[in-house]
Amino acid sequence: MNTSIYLDECGDLGWSLDKPYQKGGSSRYLTLAAVVVPTAKTHHISRVIRGLYKARNRKKSNELKSVDLSAHERSNFARELLEIRKKHSDIFFYAITVKKSGVNEQFRKHPNGLYNYMTKLMLLEKMGTYRVKFSCHSIF
């Protein structure tokens, strides 16, 4: 069985925390989210995402950010993912968030290290349960 992992982030790896966010300042939090799904079932996840793009008449090449969604759209998205999880016990959703003001100096000097460390905390144990080759690619 092949398994796919879809990973995305919310926030940035910048450290300008003394300025307002998006006005010269960096995000205050960094969140990583992942879906671990048997490759044969990726269409369940793709369908939900395509639905968001279709409802907004938006091209796949124009990334849709969660801040662009209404509260109703975000709620529906979460509800649809919950339904997928209920029907498919082999599809998993993970998330991890860090408050960047509490991050140590080493990670600030090497922000990719923070990203990699968060990914490891979130996924390594789960990945270790598989004896398969993982592939990472776009949901589209």
DSSP file (Angstrom, degrees, kcal/mol; ACC not computed):
  #  RESIDUE AA STRUCTURE BP1 BP2  ACC     N-H-->O    O-->H-N    N-H-->O    O-->H-N    TCO  KAPPA ALPHA  PHI   PSI    X-CA   Y-CA   Z-CA
    1    1 A M              0   0    0      0, 0.0     2,-0.3     0, 0.0   130,-0.1   0.000 360.0 360.0 360.0 127.4    0.0    0.0    0.0
    2    2 A N        -     0   0    0    130,-0.1    37,-2.3   132,-0.0    38,-0.4  -0.693 360.0-159.5 -89.0 144.6    1.4    3.4   -1.0
    3    3 A T  E     -Ab  38 134A   0    130,-0.8   132,-1.2    -2,-0.3     2,-0.4  -0.970   1.6-156.2-126.6 139.9    0.8    6.3    1.4
    4    4 A S  E     -Ab  37 135A   0     33,-3.2    33,-2.6    -2,-0.4     2,-0.5  -0.888   1.8-155.8-114.7 147.0    0.9   10.0    0.6
    5    5 A I  E     -Ab  36 136A   0    130,-1.7   132,-0.5    -2,-0.4     2,-0.5  -0.989   2.8-163.9-121.4 128.3    1.5   12.9    3.0
    6    6 A Y  E     -A   35   0A   0     29,-2.4    29,-2.1    -2,-0.5     2,-0.4  -0.962  13.7-175.6-110.8 125.2    0.3   16.4    2.2
    7    7 A L  E     +A   34   0A   0     -2,-0.5     2,-0.3    27,-0.2    27,-0.2  -0.967   8.0 165.7-126.0 134.9    2.0   19.1    4.3
    8    8 A D  E     -A   33   0A   0     25,-2.4    25,-2.7    -2,-0.4     2,-0.3  -0.964  19.5-141.7-143.4 160.4    1.2   22.8    4.4
    9    9 A E  E     -A   32   0A   0     -2,-0.3     2,-0.4    23,-0.2    23,-0.2  -0.883   4.3-156.0-124.6 156.4    2.0   25.7    6.7
   10   10 A C  E    S+A   31   0A   0     21,-2.7    21,-2.8    -2,-0.3     2,-0.2  -0.994  70.5  21.6-128.0 122.1    0.3   28.7    8.0
   11   11 A G  S    S-     0   0    0     -2,-0.4     2,-0.3    19,-0.2    19,-0.2  -0.710  84.6 -91.7 113.6-171.0    2.5   31.6    9.1
   12   12 A D        -     0   0    0     17,-0.5    -2,-0.1    -2,-0.2    14,-0.0  -0.860  17.2-118.7-139.0 172.3    6.1   32.3    8.1
   13   13 A L  S    S+     0   0    0     -2,-0.3     2,-0.1    13,-0.0   101,-0.1   0.128  72.9 118.7-100.6  19.3    9.6   31.6    9.2
   14   14 A G        -     0   0    0      1,-0.1    -2,-0.1     2,-0.1    11,-0.0  -0.390  52.2-153.6 -82.0 164.2   10.5   35.3    9.8
   15   15 A W        +     0   0    0     -2,-0.1     2,-1.8    11,-0.1     3,-0.2   0.084  52.3 122.4-128.9  23.0   11.5   36.8   13.1
   16   16 A S    >   +     0   0    0      1,-0.2    10,-2.2     2,-0.1     3,-0.6  -0.585  26.6 151.2 -85.0  77.6   10.4   40.5   12.9
   17   17 A L  T 3   +     0   0    0     -2,-1.8    -1,-0.2     1,-0.2     4,-0.1   0.477  56.4  70.8 -90.3  -2.8    8.2   40.2   16.0
   18   18 A D  T 3  S+     0   0    0     -3,-0.2    -1,-0.2     2,-0.1     7,-0.1   0.502  93.6  63.5 -91.2  -3.9    8.6   43.8   17.0
   19   19 A K  S <  S-     0   0    0     -3,-0.6     7,-0.2     5,-0.1     5,-0.1  -0.830  99.2 -86.7-116.1 156.4    6.5   45.1   14.1
   20   20 A P    > > -     0   0    0      0, 0.0     3,-2.0     0, 0.0     5,-1.7  -0.313  55.9 -92.7 -61.2 143.1    2.8   44.5   13.3
   21   21 A Y  B 3 5S+d   25   0B   0      1,-0.3     5,-0.2     3,-0.2     6,-0.1  -0.321 109.9   7.4 -58.2 134.8    2.1   41.4   11.3
   22   22 A Q  T 3 5S+     0   0    0      3,-1.8    -1,-0.3    -3,-0.1     4,-0.1   0.509 113.8  85.5  66.1   9.0    2.0   42.0    7.5
   23   23 A K  T < 5S-     0   0    0     -3,-2.0     3,-0.1     2,-0.1    -2,-0.1  -0.374 132.4 -55.0-127.0  52.0    3.2   45.6    8.1
   24   24 A G  T   5S+     0   0    0      1,-0.4     2,-0.3    -5,-0.1    -3,-0.2   0.279 118.0 105.0  93.0  -8.7    6.9   44.7    8.2
   25   25 A G  B   < -d   21   0B   0     -5,-1.7    -3,-1.8    -8,-0.1    -1,-0.4  -0.690  66.3-121.3-107.7 159.9    6.4   42.1   10.9
   26   26 A S        -     0   0    0    -10,-2.2    -3,-0.1    -2,-0.3    -1,-0.1  -0.427  39.9 -82.8 -90.3 165.8    6.3   38.4   10.9
   27   27 A S        -     0   0    0     -2,-0.1    -1,-0.2     1,-0.1     3,-0.0  -0.340  30.5-138.9 -63.6 151.8    3.5   36.0   11.9
   28   28 A R  S    S+     0   0    0     -3,-0.1    72,-2.1    72,-0.1    73,-0.5   0.659  84.0  36.3 -87.5 -17.8    3.4   35.4   15.7
   29   29 A Y  E     - C   0  99A   0     70,-0.2   -17,-0.5    71,-0.1     2,-0.4  -0.926  64.1-152.2-132.0 155.1    2.7   31.7   15.2
   30   30 A L  E     - C   0  98A   0     68,-1.9    68,-2.2    -2,-0.3     2,-0.4  -0.991  17.0-173.9-127.8 123.2    3.7   28.9   12.8
   31   31 A T  E     -AC  10  97A   0    -21,-2.8   -21,-2.7    -2,-0.4     2,-0.4  -0.959   7.3-166.0-118.4 133.6    1.3   26.0   12.2
   32   32 A L  E     -AC   9  96A   0     64,-2.7    64,-2.3    -2,-0.4     2,-0.4  -0.950   8.9-173.2-112.7 139.5    2.0   23.0   10.2
   33   33 A A  E     -AC   8  95A   0    -25,-2.7   -25,-2.4    -2,-0.4     2,-0.3  -0.977   2.6-174.3-131.7 146.6   -0.8   20.7    9.1
   34   34 A A  E     -AC   7  94A   0     60,-2.6    60,-2.6    -2,-0.4     2,-0.4  -0.983  18.2-153.7-142.0 151.2   -0.6   17.3    7.4
   35   35 A V  E     -AC   6  93A   0    -29,-2.1   -29,-2.4    -2,-0.3     2,-0.6  -0.997   9.5-163.0-120.1 128.1   -2.9   14.7    5.9
   36   36 A V  E     +AC   5  92A   0     56,-2.6    56,-2.7    -2,-0.4   -31,-0.2  -0.967  26.6 161.8-110.8 118.9   -1.6   11.1    5.8
   37   37 A V  E     -A    4   0A   0    -33,-2.6   -33,-3.2    -2,-0.6    54,-0.2  -0.995  47.4-103.3-143.2 137.7   -3.7    9.2    3.3
   38   38 A P  E >   -A    3   0A   0      0, 0.0     3,-3.0     0, 0.0   -35,-0.3  -0.438  39.5-124.1 -56.9 133.4   -3.5    5.9    1.3
   39   39 A T  G >  S+     0   0    0    -37,-2.3     3,-1.4     1,-0.3     4,-0.2   0.827 110.4  61.0 -53.7 -34.5   -2.6    7.1   -2.2
   40   40 A A  G 3  S+     0   0    0    -38,-0.4    -1,-0.3     1,-0.3     3,-0.2   0.638 106.6  47.6 -68.0 -12.3   -5.7    5.2   -3.5
   41   41 A K  G X> S+     0   0    0     -3,-3.0     3,-1.7     1,-0.1     4,-0.6   0.273  74.3 106.3-111.5  10.1   -7.9    7.5   -1.4
   42   42 A T  H X>  +     0   0    0     -3,-1.4     4,-2.7    -4,-0.3     3,-0.5   0.772  67.2  73.7 -61.7 -23.5   -6.4   10.9   -2.2
   43   43 A H  H 3> S+     0   0    0      1,-0.2     4,-2.2    -4,-0.2    -1,-0.3   0.794  88.1  61.1 -62.1 -26.8   -9.4   11.7   -4.3
   44   44 A H  H <> S+     0   0    0     -3,-1.7     4,-1.0     2,-0.2    -1,-0.2   0.914 110.8  38.7 -65.0 -41.3  -11.4   12.1   -1.1
   45   45 A I  H <X S+     0   0    0     -4,-0.6     4,-1.9    -3,-0.5     3,-0.3   0.916 114.9  53.2 -74.1 -44.5   -9.2   15.0    0.0
   46   46 A S  H  X S+     0   0    0     -4,-2.7     4,-3.2     1,-0.2     5,-0.3   0.881 103.6  58.0 -58.2 -39.5   -8.8   16.4   -3.5
   47   47 A R  H  X S+     0   0    0     -4,-2.2     4,-2.0     1,-0.2    -1,-0.2   0.903 106.1  48.1 -60.0 -43.0  -12.6   16.6   -3.9
   48   48 A V  H  X S+     0   0    0     -4,-1.0     4,-1.4    -3,-0.3    -1,-0.2   0.925 115.2  44.4 -65.0 -44.4  -13.0   18.8   -0.8
   49   49 A I  H  X S+     0   0    0     -4,-1.9     4,-2.0     1,-0.2     3,-0.3   0.922 111.8  51.6 -68.6 -44.1  -10.3   21.2   -1.9
   50   50 A R  H  X S+     0   0    0     -4,-3.2     4,-3.0     1,-0.2    -1,-0.2   0.877 105.3  58.6 -59.1 -36.2  -11.5   21.3   -5.5
   51   51 A G  H  X S+     0   0    0     -4,-2.0     4,-2.5    -5,-0.3    -1,-0.2   0.889 104.4  50.0 -60.4 -40.2  -15.0   22.2   -4.2
   52   52 A L  H  X S+     0   0    0     -4,-1.4     4,-1.3    -3,-0.3    -1,-0.2   0.934 113.7  45.0 -63.1 -46.0  -13.6   25.2   -2.4
   53   53 A Y  H  <>S+     0   0    0     -4,-2.0     5,-2.6     1,-0.2     4,-0.3   0.913 114.2  48.8 -64.8 -42.6  -11.9   26.4   -5.6
   54   54 A K  H ><5S+     0   0    0     -4,-3.0     3,-1.4     1,-0.2    -2,-0.2   0.918 107.5  54.4 -64.9 -43.0  -14.9   25.7   -7.7
   55   55 A A  H 3<5S+     0   0    0     -4,-2.5    -1,-0.2     1,-0.3    -2,-0.2   0.800 115.5  40.5 -61.2 -28.4  -17.3   27.5   -5.4
   56   56 A R  T 3<5S-     0   0    0     -4,-1.3    -1,-0.3    -3,-0.2    -2,-0.2   0.344 108.6-124.2-101.0   5.3  -15.1   30.6   -5.6
   57   57 A N  T < 5 +     0   0    0     -3,-1.4     2,-0.4    -4,-0.3    -3,-0.2   0.930  59.7 152.8  51.2  50.4  -14.4   30.2   -9.4
   58   58 A R      < -     0   0    0     -5,-2.6    -1,-0.2    -6,-0.1     2,-0.1  -0.898  45.4-121.7-117.1 139.0  -10.7   30.2   -8.7
   59   59 A K    >   -     0   0    0     -2,-0.4     3,-1.6     1,-0.1    -5,-0.0  -0.457  22.1-122.2 -75.8 149.7   -7.9   28.6  -10.7
   60   60 A K  T 3  S+     0   0    0      1,-0.3     4,-0.1    -2,-0.1    -1,-0.1   0.809 111.8  63.3 -60.3 -30.1   -5.7   26.0   -9.0
   61   61 A S  T 3  S+     0   0    0      1,-0.2     2,-0.9     2,-0.1    -1,-0.3   0.640  90.4  72.2 -71.7 -13.2   -2.7   28.2   -9.8
   62   62 A N  S <  S-     0   0    0     -3,-1.6    -1,-0.2     2,-0.0    -4,-0.0  -0.805  91.7-135.4-104.2  89.6   -4.1   30.9   -7.6
   63   63 A E        -     0   0    0     -2,-0.9     2,-0.6     1,-0.1    -2,-0.1  -0.121   9.3-138.3 -53.8 133.3   -3.5   29.5   -4.1
   64   64 A L        -     0   0    0     -4,-0.1     2,-0.3    -6,-0.1    -1,-0.1  -0.844  17.3-155.7 -95.2 118.8   -6.5   29.9   -1.8
   65   65 A K    >   -     0   0    0     -2,-0.6     3,-1.6     1,-0.1     4,-0.4  -0.662  23.6-121.9 -94.5 150.6   -5.4   30.9    1.7
   66   66 A S  G >  S+     0   0    0      1,-0.3     3,-1.4    -2,-0.3    -1,-0.1   0.812 111.6  63.6 -62.7 -29.1   -7.6   30.1    4.8
   67   67 A V  G 3  S+     0   0    0      1,-0.3    -1,-0.3     0, 0.0    -3,-0.0   0.732  96.7  59.8 -67.0 -19.1   -7.7   33.9    5.6
   68   68 A D  G <  S+     0   0    0     -3,-1.6    -1,-0.3     2,-0.1     2,-0.2   0.603  92.0  87.9 -80.7 -12.0   -9.6   34.3    2.3
   69   69 A L  S <  S-     0   0    0     -3,-1.4     2,-0.1    -4,-0.4    -3,-0.0  -0.602  79.5-121.2 -89.5 147.4  -12.3   32.0    3.5
   70   70 A S     >  -     0   0    0     -2,-0.2     4,-2.5     1,-0.1     5,-0.2  -0.353  31.9-105.4 -74.4 165.4  -15.4   33.1    5.4
   71   71 A A  H  > S+     0   0    0      1,-0.2     4,-2.3     2,-0.2     5,-0.2   0.879 124.1  53.5 -59.0 -38.1  -16.1   31.6    8.8
   72   72 A H  H  > S+     0   0    0      2,-0.2     4,-2.5     1,-0.2    -1,-0.2   0.911 108.7  48.0 -63.9 -43.6  -18.8   29.5    7.2
   73   73 A E  H  > S+     0   0    0      2,-0.2     4,-2.4     1,-0.2    -2,-0.2   0.910 112.5  48.5 -65.1 -42.3  -16.5   28.2    4.5
   74   74 A R  H  X S+     0   0    0     -4,-2.5     4,-2.4     2,-0.2    -2,-0.2   0.906 112.1  49.6 -63.9 -40.7  -13.8   27.2    7.1
   75   75 A S  H  X S+     0   0    0     -4,-2.3     4,-2.4    -5,-0.2    -2,-0.2   0.919 111.6  47.9 -64.2 -44.5  -16.5   25.5    9.2
   76   76 A N  H  X S+     0   0    0     -4,-2.5     4,-2.5     2,-0.2    -2,-0.2   0.899 110.5  52.7 -62.7 -40.9  -17.8   23.6    6.2
   77   77 A F  H  X S+     0   0    0     -4,-2.4     4,-2.1     2,-0.2    -2,-0.2   0.944 111.1  46.0 -59.8 -49.0  -14.3   22.6    5.3
   78   78 A A  H  X S+     0   0    0     -4,-2.4     4,-2.3     1,-0.2    -1,-0.2   0.892 112.0  52.0 -61.6 -40.3  -13.6   21.2    8.8
   79   79 A R  H  X S+     0   0    0     -4,-2.4     4,-2.1     1,-0.2    -1,-0.2   0.904 108.5  50.3 -64.1 -41.5  -16.9   19.4    8.8
   80   80 A E  H  X S+     0   0    0     -4,-2.5     4,-2.0     2,-0.2    -1,-0.2   0.888 110.5  49.6 -65.3 -38.9  -16.1   17.7    5.5
   81   81 A L  H  X S+     0   0    0     -4,-2.1     4,-2.5     2,-0.2    -1,-0.2   0.892 108.7  53.3 -66.5 -38.5  -12.7   16.6    6.7
   82   82 A L  H  X S+     0   0    0     -4,-2.3     4,-2.2     1,-0.2    -2,-0.2   0.908 108.1  50.4 -60.9 -41.9  -14.4   15.2    9.9
   83   83 A E  H  X S+     0   0    0     -4,-2.1     4,-1.9     2,-0.2    -1,-0.2   0.893 109.1  51.4 -63.9 -40.0  -16.8   13.2    7.7
   84   84 A I  H  X S+     0   0    0     -4,-2.0     4,-2.1     1,-0.2    -2,-0.2   0.941 110.2  49.4 -61.0 -46.4  -13.9   11.8    5.7
   85   85 A R  H  < S+     0   0    0     -4,-2.5    -2,-0.2     1,-0.2    -1,-0.2   0.884 109.2  52.2 -61.8 -39.1  -12.1   10.8    8.9
   86   86 A K  H  < S+     0   0    0     -4,-2.2    -1,-0.2     1,-0.2     3,-0.2   0.879 116.3  39.6 -64.0 -37.5  -15.3    9.1   10.2
   87   87 A K  H  < S+     0   0    0     -4,-1.9     2,-0.5     1,-0.2    -2,-0.2   0.720 121.1  43.0 -84.8 -22.6  -15.7    7.1    7.0
   88   88 A H    ><  -     0   0    0     -4,-2.1     3,-1.8    -5,-0.2    -1,-0.2  -0.840  57.8-177.5-132.2  94.3  -12.0    6.3    6.5
   89   89 A S  T 3  S+     0   0    0     -2,-0.5    -1,-0.1     1,-0.3    -4,-0.1   0.577  83.1  64.1 -69.5  -7.8  -10.1    5.3    9.6
   90   90 A D  T 3  S+     0   0    0      2,-0.0     2,-0.5   -52,-0.0    -1,-0.3   0.287  84.3  85.9 -99.5   9.8   -6.9    5.0    7.5
   91   91 A I    <   -     0   0    0     -3,-1.8     2,-0.4    -6,-0.2   -54,-0.2  -0.955  63.8-169.4-108.5 127.2   -6.9    8.8    6.7
   92   92 A F  E     -C   36   0A   0    -56,-2.7   -56,-2.6    -2,-0.5     2,-0.4  -0.907  13.9-157.6-123.0 145.4   -5.2   10.9    9.4
   93   93 A F  E     +C   35   0A   0     -2,-0.4     2,-0.3   -58,-0.2   -58,-0.2  -0.970  16.1 179.3-120.3 135.4   -5.0   14.6   10.0
   94   94 A Y  E     +C   34   0A   0    -60,-2.6   -60,-2.6    -2,-0.4     2,-0.3  -0.947   5.8 177.3-133.7 153.5   -2.2   16.2   12.1
   95   95 A A  E     -C   33   0A   0     -2,-0.3     2,-0.3   -62,-0.2   -62,-0.2  -0.984   5.8-174.9-153.2 150.4   -1.3   19.8   13.2
   96   96 A I  E     -C   32   0A   0    -64,-2.3   -64,-2.7    -2,-0.3     2,-0.4  -0.988   7.3-166.7-145.3 139.1    1.3   21.4   15.3
   97   97 A T  E     -C   31   0A   0     -2,-0.3     2,-0.4   -66,-0.2   -66,-0.2  -0.979   2.6-164.9-130.2 140.7    1.7   25.1   16.3
   98   98 A V  E     -C   30   0A   0    -68,-2.2   -68,-1.9    -2,-0.4     2,-0.8  -0.981  21.5-134.3-123.1 138.0    4.5   27.1   17.8
   99   99 A K  E >   -C   29   0A   0     -2,-0.4     3,-2.0   -70,-0.2   -70,-0.2  -0.831  22.7-150.2 -85.6 111.4    4.3   30.5   19.4
  100  100 A K  G >  S+     0   0    0    -72,-2.1     3,-1.6    -2,-0.8    -1,-0.1   0.737  87.6  68.1 -64.5 -26.0    7.4   32.0   17.8
  101  101 A S  G 3  S+     0   0    0    -73,-0.5    -1,-0.3     1,-0.3   -72,-0.1   0.741 101.6  50.9 -65.3 -19.4    8.2   34.4   20.6
  102  102 A G  G <  S+     0   0    0     -3,-2.0    -1,-0.3     2,-0.0     2,-0.3   0.373  84.0 114.6 -96.6   4.2    9.1   31.3   22.7
  103  103 A V    <   -     0   0    0     -3,-1.6     5,-0.0    -4,-0.2    -3,-0.0  -0.562  68.9-115.4 -80.3 137.4   11.4   29.8   20.1
  104  104 A N     >  -     0   0    0     -2,-0.3     4,-1.5     1,-0.1     3,-0.4  -0.168  24.9-105.4 -71.5 166.6   15.1   29.5   21.1
  105  105 A E  H  > S+     0   0    0      1,-0.2     4,-2.0     2,-0.2     5,-0.2   0.817 114.6  61.2 -63.0 -35.5   17.9   31.4   19.4
  106  106 A Q  H  > S+     0   0    0      1,-0.2     4,-1.3     2,-0.2    -1,-0.2   0.921 106.9  44.9 -59.9 -44.5   19.2   28.3   17.5
  107  107 A F  H  4 S+     0   0    0     -3,-0.4     7,-0.4     1,-0.2    -1,-0.2   0.829 109.8  56.4 -69.2 -30.5   16.0   27.8   15.7
  108  108 A R  H  < S+     0   0    0     -4,-1.5    -1,-0.2     1,-0.2    -2,-0.2   0.863 108.1  47.7 -67.5 -34.1   15.8   31.6   14.9
  109  109 A K  H  < S+     0   0    0     -4,-2.0    -1,-0.2     1,-0.3    -2,-0.2   0.790 125.1  31.1 -74.0 -27.8   19.2   31.3   13.3
  110  110 A H    >X  +     0   0    0     -4,-1.3     3,-1.5    -5,-0.2     4,-1.0  -0.654  69.5 173.4-131.7  74.6   18.2   28.3   11.3
  111  111 A P  H 3> S+     0   0    0      0, 0.0     4,-2.0     0, 0.0     3,-0.2   0.792  78.3  60.6 -59.8 -30.4   14.4   28.6   10.6
  112  112 A N  H 3> S+     0   0    0      1,-0.2     4,-2.8     2,-0.2     5,-0.2   0.839  99.3  59.5 -63.9 -29.1   14.3   25.6    8.3
  113  113 A G  H <> S+     0   0    0     -3,-1.5     4,-2.7     2,-0.2    -1,-0.2   0.890 103.7  49.9 -62.8 -39.5   15.5   23.6   11.4
  114  114 A L  H  X S+     0   0    0     -4,-1.0     4,-2.7    -7,-0.4     5,-0.2   0.934 111.4  48.5 -63.7 -45.8   12.4   24.7   13.2
  115  115 A Y  H  X S+     0   0    0     -4,-2.0     4,-2.2     1,-0.2    -2,-0.2   0.930 114.4  45.6 -58.7 -47.5   10.2   23.6   10.3
  116  116 A N  H  X S+     0   0    0     -4,-2.8     4,-2.5     2,-0.2    -1,-0.2   0.893 112.2  51.1 -65.3 -40.5   11.9   20.3   10.1
  117  117 A Y  H  X S+     0   0    0     -4,-2.7     4,-2.6     2,-0.2    -2,-0.2   0.920 111.0  48.0 -63.7 -44.0   11.8   19.8   13.9
  118  118 A M  H  X S+     0   0    0     -4,-2.7     4,-2.2     2,-0.2    -1,-0.2   0.903 111.5  50.7 -63.2 -40.5    8.0   20.5   14.0
  119  119 A T  H  X S+     0   0    0     -4,-2.2     4,-2.8    -5,-0.2     5,-0.5   0.921 110.4  49.9 -62.7 -43.2    7.5   18.1   11.1
  120  120 A K  H  X S+     0   0    0     -4,-2.5     4,-1.9     1,-0.2     5,-0.5   0.936 111.1  48.2 -61.3 -47.4    9.4   15.5   12.9
  121  121 A L  H  < S+     0   0    0     -4,-2.6    -1,-0.2     1,-0.2     4,-0.2   0.884 118.1  42.1 -59.5 -38.1    7.4   15.9   16.1
  122  122 A M  H  < S+     0   0    0     -4,-2.2    -2,-0.2    -5,-0.2    -1,-0.2   0.863 131.9  13.1 -78.8 -37.2    4.2   15.8   14.2
  123  123 A L  H  X S+     0   0    0     -4,-2.8     4,-3.0    -5,-0.2     5,-0.3   0.674  95.8  87.1-120.2 -21.0    4.9   12.9   11.7
  124  124 A L  H  X S+     0   0    0     -4,-1.9     4,-2.0    -5,-0.5    -3,-0.1   0.895  93.8  47.8 -58.5 -44.9    7.9   10.8   12.5
  125  125 A E  H  4 S+     0   0    0     -5,-0.5     4,-0.4    -4,-0.2    -1,-0.2   0.918 115.3  46.2 -61.5 -42.6    6.1    8.4   14.9
  126  126 A K  H >4 S+     0   0    0      1,-0.2     3,-1.5     2,-0.2     4,-0.3   0.920 111.1  51.7 -65.3 -43.8    3.3    7.9   12.4
  127  127 A M  H >< S+     0   0    0     -4,-3.0     3,-1.5     1,-0.3     5,-0.2   0.841 101.6  62.7 -62.7 -32.5    5.7    7.5    9.5
  128  128 A G  T 3< S+     0   0    0     -4,-2.0    -1,-0.3    -5,-0.3    -2,-0.2   0.649  92.0  65.4 -67.8 -14.8    7.6    4.8   11.5
  129  129 A T  T <  S+     0   0    0     -3,-1.5     2,-0.3    -4,-0.4    -1,-0.3   0.574  92.1  78.0 -83.6  -8.4    4.5    2.6   11.5
  130  130 A Y    <   -     0   0    0     -3,-1.5     4,-0.1    -4,-0.3  -127,-0.0  -0.756  58.7-161.6-102.7 146.9    4.5    2.1    7.8
  131  131 A R        +     0   0    0     -2,-0.3     2,-0.3  -130,-0.1    -3,-0.1  -0.383  65.0  96.7-114.6  50.8    6.8   -0.2    5.8
  132  132 A V  S    S-     0   0    0     -5,-0.2     2,-0.5  -130,-0.0  -130,-0.1  -0.837  81.4 -97.5-133.5 168.4    6.2    1.7    2.6
  133  133 A K        -     0   0    0     -2,-0.3  -130,-0.8  -132,-0.1     2,-0.3  -0.790  40.0-142.5 -88.2 127.9    7.7    4.4    0.5
  134  134 A F  E     -b    3   0A   0     -2,-0.5     2,-0.4  -132,-0.1  -130,-0.2  -0.631  12.1-162.1 -90.6 149.4    6.2    7.8    1.1
  135  135 A S  E     -b    4   0A   0   -132,-1.2  -130,-1.7    -2,-0.3     2,-0.5  -0.995   4.3-157.8-129.7 139.7    5.6   10.4   -1.6
  136  136 A C  E     +b    5   0A   0     -2,-0.4     2,-0.3  -132,-0.2  -130,-0.1  -0.973  33.2 133.7-117.2 125.7    5.0   14.1   -1.1
  137  137 A H        -     0   0    0   -132,-0.5  -130,-0.1    -2,-0.5    -2,-0.0  -0.938  55.6 -62.4-158.5 176.0    3.2   15.9   -3.9
  138  138 A S        -     0   0    0     -2,-0.3  -132,-0.0     1,-0.1     0, 0.0  -0.339  37.1-129.5 -69.4 149.0    0.5   18.4   -4.6
  139  139 A I              0   0    0      1,-0.2    -1,-0.1   -94,-0.1   -90,-0.1   0.651 360.0 360.0 -71.6 -15.7   -3.1   17.6   -3.7
  140  140 A F              0   0    0    -80,-0.1    -1,-0.2   -91,-0.1    -2,-0.1   0.449 360.0 360.0 -88.1 360.0   -4.2   18.6   -7.2
